Amino acid sequence: MAVLRAVREAGLGRINRTTLIKLVYLLDCLHAETHEGETASGSAWYFYSYGPFATNLVGAVGEMANRGIIHDYSAEHRDQEYTQYWLGEFPLGPALSDVGLAPAQAARFGSLIRKFRQDLSRLLDHTYFKTLPMQAATPGQNIDFSVLRGVGEVKPHHQVGIQDQEKLMRILQLGASLERKYADLEGNARAMAAHRPIYDRAYSEGMAAMDAELQNEPGIQFTALLS
């Protein structure tokens, strides 16, 4: 239901069963990235002829349709039967965050829905060729989502600080020189236009000093988390 809610919020109407199954698989991939390889749906995914498939998931979707929790419509086109699914006004269904998707993964899932909204063939190609569990899968065998463990976690980013106080002061002085230089030009549109693309001596010296510092100094190690 979380997938159908996300589909509706993306401005889509009905989606066929194949699209629904593949989107649930992608949601499970994103969930596994930040949940130690565990999926959100708990489906028994295996490598079928056309990519990831889960028989128990198909059964659960059919059961929800039979109970009126989700809506479905079956018809025949060119001698082939198909079924479409969509979410009504009630129940609303869980949000992506309710099924454990982190904000970054939820945003990626929304992007995937919009990207493949009218192109089933591209969705199939993406799930088959561009997801890690499928790349490591064997036809006819269960799909292992543990390969995604930790993929979506925030990684620590190491920075170095400037130890040499003389170099630090020199960089600050050069920065102040740049600030004064261009402050004098403020309000003069013609002068700003003439000087904007020019990197003068003060700028060059400042960049050279910073480059030298990064190359020659070991620096102070510390850790910052980038969200």
Rosetta silent file (secondary structure, phi, psi, omega in degrees, C-alpha in Angstrom):
SEQUENCE: MAVLRAVREAGLGRINRTTLIKLVYLLDCLHAETHEGETASGSAWYFYSYGPFATNLVGAVGEMANRGIIHDYSAEHRDQEYTQYWLGEFPLGPALSDVGLAPAQAARFGSLIRKFRQDLSRLLDHTYFKTLPMQAATPGQNIDFSVLRGVGEVKPHHQVGIQDQEKLMRILQLGASLERKYADLEGNARAMAAHRPIYDRAYSEGMAAMDAELQNEPGIQFTALLS
SCORE:     score description
SCORE:     0.000 S_00000001
   1 L     0.000  -31.409  178.825    0.000    0.000    0.000 S_00000001
   2 H   -63.342  -36.979  178.443    2.908    2.360    0.628 S_00000001
   3 H   -65.876  -45.450  179.935    3.947    1.933   -3.002 S_00000001
   4 H   -65.089  -34.234  175.721    0.440    2.682   -4.279 S_00000001
   5 H   -66.023  -43.576  178.399    0.268    5.752   -2.040 S_00000001
   6 H   -63.884  -37.351  177.253    3.611    6.978   -3.399 S_00000001
   7 H   -62.624  -45.038  179.864    2.373    6.315   -6.937 S_00000001
   8 H   -65.597  -40.864  179.675   -0.750    8.372   -6.313 S_00000001
   9 H   -67.555  -21.842  177.062    1.223   11.197   -4.706 S_00000001
  10 L   -83.249    0.111  176.886    3.455   11.240   -7.794 S_00000001
  11 L    90.440   12.435  179.584    0.379   12.035   -9.886 S_00000001
  12 L   -93.895  159.073  176.847   -0.091    8.602  -11.425 S_00000001
  13 L   -98.320 -112.688 -178.880   -3.342    6.711  -11.709 S_00000001
  14 L   -86.167  148.929  174.258   -3.506    2.983  -12.134 S_00000001
  15 E  -129.107  148.723 -179.834   -0.466    0.750  -12.533 S_00000001
  16 E   -78.934  172.252 -174.107   -0.350   -2.816  -13.772 S_00000001
  17 H   -64.140  -39.800 -179.811    0.735   -5.772  -11.694 S_00000001
  18 H   -60.884  -44.983  179.131    4.198   -6.006  -13.223 S_00000001
  19 H   -62.096  -43.459 -179.761    4.915   -2.353  -12.451 S_00000001
  20 H   -61.118  -45.622 -178.480    3.614   -2.751   -8.893 S_00000001
  21 H   -62.488  -43.849 -178.823    5.767   -5.823   -8.235 S_00000001
  22 H   -67.683  -35.582  178.602    8.914   -4.155   -9.574 S_00000001
  23 H   -68.458  -37.012  175.610    8.297   -0.992   -7.548 S_00000001
  24 H   -63.552  -38.979  176.856    7.902   -3.043   -4.372 S_00000001
  25 H   -61.028  -44.947  179.098   11.219   -4.691   -5.215 S_00000001
  26 H   -64.194  -38.544  176.122   12.898   -1.292   -5.604 S_00000001
  27 H   -61.364  -41.675  178.668   11.392   -0.153   -2.297 S_00000001
  28 H   -63.587  -37.842  176.931   12.830   -3.282   -0.667 S_00000001
  29 H   -61.441  -46.076 -179.115   16.242   -2.500   -2.163 S_00000001
  30 H   -65.879  -39.082  178.358   16.190    1.010   -0.722 S_00000001
  31 H   -63.783  -41.430 -177.499   14.992   -0.266    2.645 S_00000001
  32 H   -64.188  -25.870 -178.964   17.770   -2.864    2.750 S_00000001
  33 H   -61.083  -33.259 -175.892   20.408   -0.157    2.318 S_00000001
  34 L  -117.913   10.687 -178.868   19.801    1.195    5.809 S_00000001
  35 L  -131.390   42.309  173.395   18.354   -1.864    7.571 S_00000001
  36 L    55.848   35.690  176.651   21.191   -4.394    7.478 S_00000001
  37 L    82.279    5.212  179.463   19.944   -5.972    4.256 S_00000001
  38 L   -86.312  141.533  179.693   16.384   -6.493    5.515 S_00000001
  39 L   -89.794  162.562  178.648   13.465   -5.761    3.172 S_00000001
  40 L   -82.149  -37.384 -175.113   10.340   -3.790    4.018 S_00000001
  41 L   -83.022  -22.817 -176.268    7.834   -6.186    2.458 S_00000001
  42 L    70.349   16.457 -177.482    9.342   -9.426    3.754 S_00000001
  43 L   -72.886  152.417  178.628    8.603  -10.982    0.363 S_00000001
  44 L   -89.697   81.093 -175.948   10.348  -14.160   -0.775 S_00000001
  45 L   -75.316  139.941  172.684   12.080  -12.695   -3.816 S_00000001
  46 E  -143.477  162.605 -176.706   13.687  -14.955   -6.388 S_00000001
  47 E   -80.541  104.729  178.291   15.237  -14.552   -9.836 S_00000001
  48 E   -97.745  178.081 -176.666   12.445  -15.214  -12.342 S_00000001
  49 L   -54.872  -39.869 -175.404   12.651  -15.083  -16.145 S_00000001
  50 L  -107.941   25.432  176.735   11.924  -11.359  -16.267 S_00000001
  51 E   115.168 -156.653 -177.399   13.724  -10.284  -13.128 S_00000001
  52 E   -68.203  137.720 -179.362   12.785  -10.213   -9.431 S_00000001
  53 E  -148.325  149.772  179.632    9.503  -11.903   -8.530 S_00000001
  54 L  -141.752  109.612 -177.533    7.754  -12.931   -5.328 S_00000001
  55 H   -62.327  -41.228 -179.113    4.815  -15.340   -5.455 S_00000001
  56 H   -66.409  -29.514  176.680    3.710  -14.540   -1.914 S_00000001
  57 H   -68.531  -42.535  177.431    3.653  -10.822   -2.764 S_00000001
  58 H   -59.881  -41.790  177.827    1.362  -11.441   -5.744 S_00000001
  59 H   -63.688  -39.699  179.996   -0.912  -13.431   -3.463 S_00000001
  60 H   -67.421  -39.216  178.039   -0.960  -10.657   -0.856 S_00000001
  61 H   -63.406  -45.075  177.997   -1.809   -8.034   -3.473 S_00000001
  62 H   -61.372  -38.355  178.873   -4.683  -10.191   -4.760 S_00000001
  63 H   -65.949  -41.746  177.881   -5.960  -10.681   -1.217 S_00000001
  64 H   -63.841  -35.908  177.718   -5.950   -6.931   -0.529 S_00000001
  65 H   -67.961  -42.089  179.571   -7.890   -6.383   -3.751 S_00000001
  66 H   -63.111  -33.022 -179.280  -10.439   -9.059   -2.818 S_00000001
  67 L   -87.331   -1.596  177.299  -10.969   -7.418    0.568 S_00000001
  68 L    80.205   11.676  179.005  -11.403   -3.966   -0.991 S_00000001
  69 L   -72.335  -37.851  172.226   -8.311   -2.498    0.651 S_00000001
  70 L  -124.415  162.547 -179.176   -6.968   -1.590   -2.777 S_00000001
  71 E  -100.380  147.691  176.937   -8.814   -1.310   -6.078 S_00000001
  72 E  -140.938  159.122  178.326   -8.218   -3.488   -9.115 S_00000001
  73 E  -147.541  124.499 -179.205   -9.471   -3.809  -12.658 S_00000001
  74 E  -113.626  142.051 -179.982   -8.893   -6.769  -14.967 S_00000001
  75 E  -155.287 -176.521 -179.499   -9.360   -6.839  -18.703 S_00000001
  76 E  -129.487  136.594  179.889   -7.981   -8.361  -21.862 S_00000001
  77 E  -138.553  121.286 -178.997   -5.945   -6.683  -24.570 S_00000001
  78 L    52.974   48.731  177.152   -4.714   -8.443  -27.696 S_00000001
  79 L    65.666   15.320  176.855   -5.554  -11.840  -26.214 S_00000001
  80 E  -122.327  130.760  178.300   -3.571  -11.052  -23.053 S_00000001
  81 E   -82.453  146.538  176.827   -5.116  -10.513  -19.657 S_00000001
  82 E  -145.555  157.298  178.641   -3.892   -7.719  -17.429 S_00000001
  83 E  -131.136  135.682  176.383   -4.771   -6.260  -14.051 S_00000001
  84 E  -112.117  149.737 -178.931   -4.404   -2.686  -12.864 S_00000001
  85 E  -130.167  149.363  174.173   -4.223   -1.517   -9.261 S_00000001
  86 E  -159.129  165.011 -178.266   -4.736    1.776   -7.511 S_00000001
  87 L  -103.589  131.592  178.430   -5.432    3.220   -4.090 S_00000001
  88 L   -81.042 -168.409  179.536   -8.773    4.820   -3.318 S_00000001
  89 L   -70.787  -27.811 -179.659   -9.506    7.725   -1.035 S_00000001
  90 L  -148.132  136.381   -3.946   -9.706    5.411    1.963 S_00000001
  91 L   -72.516  153.977 -177.186   -7.715    3.828    3.444 S_00000001
  92 L   -67.078  -35.546 -177.950   -4.946    6.287    2.742 S_00000001
  93 L    91.161  156.392 -178.407   -2.205    3.730    3.191 S_00000001
  94 L   -72.558  150.234  173.406    1.135    4.074    4.988 S_00000001
  95 L   -78.882  167.075  179.263    3.718    6.667    3.980 S_00000001
  96 H   -60.727  -36.047  178.228    7.180    5.568    2.908 S_00000001
  97 H   -66.324  -28.751 -179.961    8.535    6.632    6.286 S_00000001
  98 H   -68.414  -24.764  178.818    5.978    4.383    7.965 S_00000001
  99 H   -99.015   10.554  171.217    7.528    1.321    6.311 S_00000001
 100 L    99.202    6.840  179.192   11.024    2.344    7.371 S_00000001
 101 L   -77.744  129.384  175.840   12.398    4.269    4.409 S_00000001
 102 L   -69.402  158.005 -177.708   14.864    6.985    5.399 S_00000001
 103 H   -52.918  -42.690 -178.949   14.244   10.464    3.888 S_00000001
 104 H   -64.610  -41.400  179.620   17.045   10.097    1.335 S_00000001
 105 H   -69.614  -37.240  177.724   15.781    6.692    0.205 S_00000001
 106 H   -62.826  -40.239  178.225   12.175    7.933    0.088 S_00000001
 107 H   -64.651  -40.246  178.061   13.244   10.806   -2.168 S_00000001
 108 H   -65.483  -37.602  179.689   15.076    8.374   -4.462 S_00000001
 109 H   -65.516  -42.299  176.474   12.020    6.139   -4.619 S_00000001
 110 H   -60.808  -38.652  178.576    9.840    9.075   -5.668 S_00000001
 111 H   -65.123  -39.122  178.981   12.374    9.940   -8.366 S_00000001
 112 H   -65.010  -40.343  178.221   12.295    6.362   -9.666 S_00000001
 113 H   -60.610  -47.100 -179.272    8.502    6.432   -9.884 S_00000001
 114 H   -67.373  -34.532 -178.225    8.553    9.649  -11.894 S_00000001
 115 H   -66.881  -39.554 -174.807   11.411    8.414  -14.070 S_00000001
 116 L  -108.002   16.864 -171.586    9.661    5.182  -15.103 S_00000001
 117 L   -57.535  -35.560 -177.819    6.057    6.335  -14.840 S_00000001
 118 L  -119.579   19.486 -174.510    5.270    5.767  -18.530 S_00000001
 119 L  -140.439   86.691 -178.042    8.032    3.350  -19.498 S_00000001
 120 H   -65.113  -36.982 -177.764    7.673   -0.211  -18.256 S_00000001
 121 H   -62.667  -38.931  178.252   10.539   -1.483  -20.393 S_00000001
 122 H   -69.748  -35.887  176.382   12.982    0.925  -18.745 S_00000001
 123 H   -62.753  -44.171  178.609   11.685   -0.054  -15.300 S_00000001
 124 H   -63.054  -43.294  178.706   12.278   -3.722  -16.122 S_00000001
 125 H   -61.248  -41.084 -178.517   15.778   -2.963  -17.414 S_00000001
 126 H   -64.090  -47.424 -178.527   16.586   -0.983  -14.265 S_00000001
 127 H   -67.283  -34.745 -175.668   15.477   -3.733  -11.875 S_00000001
 128 H   -77.238  -44.034 -170.146   17.140   -6.455  -13.938 S_00000001
 129 H  -105.978  -20.412 -168.403   20.488   -4.849  -14.761 S_00000001
 130 L  -119.486   17.660  174.708   21.051   -1.946  -12.345 S_00000001
 131 L  -118.020  137.671 -174.784   20.271   -3.227   -8.860 S_00000001
 132 H   -58.720  -43.020 -179.825   22.921   -4.988   -6.779 S_00000001
 133 H   -59.576  -37.954  179.765   20.777   -7.927   -5.601 S_00000001
 134 H   -73.044  -32.659  179.142   19.945   -8.868   -9.191 S_00000001
 135 H   -65.618  -28.130 -179.147   23.546   -8.507  -10.319 S_00000001
 136 L   -99.162    3.235 -173.634   24.537  -11.080   -7.711 S_00000001
 137 L   -87.869  158.829  176.226   21.517  -13.356   -8.269 S_00000001
 138 L  -114.909  132.310 -179.308   21.304  -16.763   -9.939 S_00000001
 139 L   -51.532  131.262  179.322   18.300  -17.616  -12.156 S_00000001
 140 L    85.252   -7.461 -176.578   15.719  -19.612  -10.237 S_00000001
 141 L  -106.595  163.509  178.300   17.365  -18.887   -6.861 S_00000001
 142 E   -64.276  149.860  179.923   16.430  -16.569   -3.989 S_00000001
 143 L   -93.701  131.624 -177.591   17.647  -12.983   -4.200 S_00000001
 144 L   -99.161  114.560 -179.382   20.056  -11.886   -1.465 S_00000001
 145 H   -89.007   -2.850 -178.787   19.522   -8.306   -0.274 S_00000001
 146 H   -66.122  -17.556  178.396   22.426   -8.451    2.182 S_00000001
 147 H   -66.306  -14.655  179.697   24.668   -7.091   -0.600 S_00000001
 148 H   -94.357   -0.400 -176.703   22.970   -3.738    0.084 S_00000001
 149 L   -57.201  120.467  175.906   23.890   -3.693    3.775 S_00000001
 150 L    82.409   -2.470 -177.175   25.241   -0.247    4.655 S_00000001
 151 L   -62.360  -39.121 -175.860   25.041    1.128    1.102 S_00000001
 152 L   -95.577    7.188 -178.924   22.713    3.972    2.087 S_00000001
 153 L   -76.895  150.494  177.559   24.270    4.853    5.438 S_00000001
 154 L   -70.751  128.017 -178.138   25.858    8.243    6.024 S_00000001
 155 L   -96.687  142.430  175.671   29.632    7.905    5.807 S_00000001
 156 E   -68.187  140.739 -179.394   32.083    9.885    7.966 S_00000001
 157 E  -116.238  122.610 -175.851   34.018   12.501    6.028 S_00000001
 158 E   -92.001  131.579  178.446   37.540   13.329    7.190 S_00000001
 159 E  -119.542  160.977  174.087   38.819   16.877    6.999 S_00000001
 160 E  -120.534  143.920  176.565   42.176   18.426    7.843 S_00000001
 161 L  -101.592  167.658 -179.695   42.780   21.717    9.594 S_00000001
 162 L   -89.659  121.041 -178.340   45.636   24.183    9.076 S_00000001
 163 L   -88.909  -40.384 -174.966   48.339   23.821   11.717 S_00000001
 164 L   -70.896  109.824 -176.262   50.850   26.468   10.605 S_00000001
 165 H   -66.439  -33.510  178.814   49.612   29.687   12.180 S_00000001
 166 H   -64.150  -43.782  178.411   51.771   31.880    9.902 S_00000001
 167 H   -66.174  -37.790  178.713   50.233   30.327    6.805 S_00000001
 168 H   -62.248  -45.210  179.481   46.792   30.645    8.329 S_00000001
 169 H   -63.270  -38.865  179.186   47.334   34.347    8.999 S_00000001
 170 H   -62.382  -42.031  178.655   48.637   34.845    5.454 S_00000001
 171 H   -64.863  -41.656  178.223   45.521   33.245    3.991 S_00000001
 172 H   -63.725  -40.166  178.474   43.298   35.400    6.184 S_00000001
 173 H   -64.576  -41.582  177.980   45.193   38.523    5.110 S_00000001
 174 H   -64.776  -37.397  177.455   44.846   37.603    1.447 S_00000001
 175 H   -64.348  -42.191  178.413   41.141   37.012    1.976 S_00000001
 176 H   -64.599  -36.893  177.867   40.766   40.421    3.606 S_00000001
 177 H   -62.637  -42.293  177.720   42.682   41.977    0.693 S_00000001
 178 H   -63.444  -42.797 -178.819   40.261   40.412   -1.775 S_00000001
 179 H   -62.525  -43.573  179.874   37.298   41.601    0.272 S_00000001
 180 H   -66.187  -40.038 -177.098   38.568   45.196    0.376 S_00000001
 181 H   -60.519  -48.049 -176.455   39.413   45.191   -3.322 S_00000001
 182 H   -83.400  -18.641  173.219   35.985   44.145   -4.474 S_00000001
 183 H   -67.195  -34.013  178.399   34.186   46.165   -1.822 S_00000001
 184 H   -65.114  -25.108 -178.077   35.707   49.258   -3.460 S_00000001
 185 L   -90.845   -7.153 -176.357   34.054   48.216   -6.716 S_00000001
 186 L   -61.312  135.149 -178.968   30.639   47.678   -5.179 S_00000001
 187 L    91.604  -14.960  178.102   27.981   49.800   -6.795 S_00000001
 188 L  -102.568   94.071 -175.177   30.022   50.290   -9.959 S_00000001
 189 H   -61.334  -39.251 -177.967   28.393   47.866  -12.396 S_00000001
 190 H   -67.071  -42.609  179.795   30.844   48.625  -15.216 S_00000001
 191 H   -66.655  -39.935  178.485   33.882   48.086  -12.991 S_00000001
 192 H   -63.412  -41.931  178.809   32.401   44.882  -11.593 S_00000001
 193 H   -62.558  -36.371 -178.434   31.715   43.595  -15.097 S_00000001
 194 H   -72.755  -32.452 -173.981   35.301   44.386  -16.095 S_00000001
 195 H   -98.878  -15.217 -173.172   36.850   42.702  -13.062 S_00000001
 196 L   -56.805  -44.289 -177.864   34.518   39.766  -12.477 S_00000001
 197 L   -82.942   -0.567 -174.636   36.317   37.255  -14.737 S_00000001
 198 L   -95.051  126.420  174.331   39.807   38.362  -13.670 S_00000001
 199 L  -101.909  104.701 -171.218   41.655   36.387  -11.010 S_00000001
 200 L   -81.855 -173.393 -175.153   44.282   38.810   -9.769 S_00000001
 201 H   -63.006  -40.276 -179.599   47.550   38.275   -7.897 S_00000001
 202 H   -61.769  -42.170  178.372   45.942   38.283   -4.463 S_00000001
 203 H   -63.674  -45.901 -178.623   43.565   35.523   -5.511 S_00000001
 204 H   -62.214  -42.546  179.370   46.371   33.457   -7.065 S_00000001
 205 H   -64.117  -39.200  179.431   48.567   33.815   -3.981 S_00000001
 206 H   -64.421  -45.099  179.194   45.703   32.772   -1.736 S_00000001
 207 H   -65.032  -40.245  179.815   44.932   29.661   -3.786 S_00000001
 208 H   -63.858  -40.935  179.829   48.612   28.733   -3.988 S_00000001
 209 H   -64.159  -40.929  179.657   48.981   29.065   -0.217 S_00000001
 210 H   -67.831  -41.549  178.060   45.953   26.845    0.401 S_00000001
 211 H   -62.018  -43.609 -179.849   47.163   24.225   -2.092 S_00000001
 212 H   -63.080  -38.632 -179.871   50.607   24.176   -0.480 S_00000001
 213 H   -63.531  -44.344 -178.429   49.048   23.762    2.955 S_00000001
 214 H   -67.133  -32.389 -177.757   46.973   20.769    1.874 S_00000001
 215 H   -80.320  -35.103 -169.625   49.951   19.106    0.200 S_00000001
 216 H  -103.038  -20.553 -175.291   52.604   19.669    2.842 S_00000001
 217 L  -104.565  135.436  176.973   50.824   19.666    6.179 S_00000001
 218 L   -67.076  -31.197  176.440   49.438   16.527    7.864 S_00000001
 219 L    76.120  179.537  179.589   46.753   18.651    9.521 S_00000001
 220 L  -104.986  123.010 -177.868   44.413   17.872   12.397 S_00000001
 221 E   -81.179  132.562  170.681   42.144   14.892   11.838 S_00000001
 222 E  -150.575  167.764 -174.291   38.511   15.210   12.753 S_00000001
 223 E  -120.264  135.506  175.931   35.234   13.678   11.597 S_00000001
 224 E  -129.554  142.269  176.926   32.113   15.376   10.263 S_00000001
 225 E   -95.308  125.811  179.035   28.826   13.761    9.223 S_00000001
 226 L   -99.785  123.448 -179.947   27.435   14.943    5.907 S_00000001
 227 L   -92.779    0.000    0.000   23.670   14.619    5.609 S_00000001
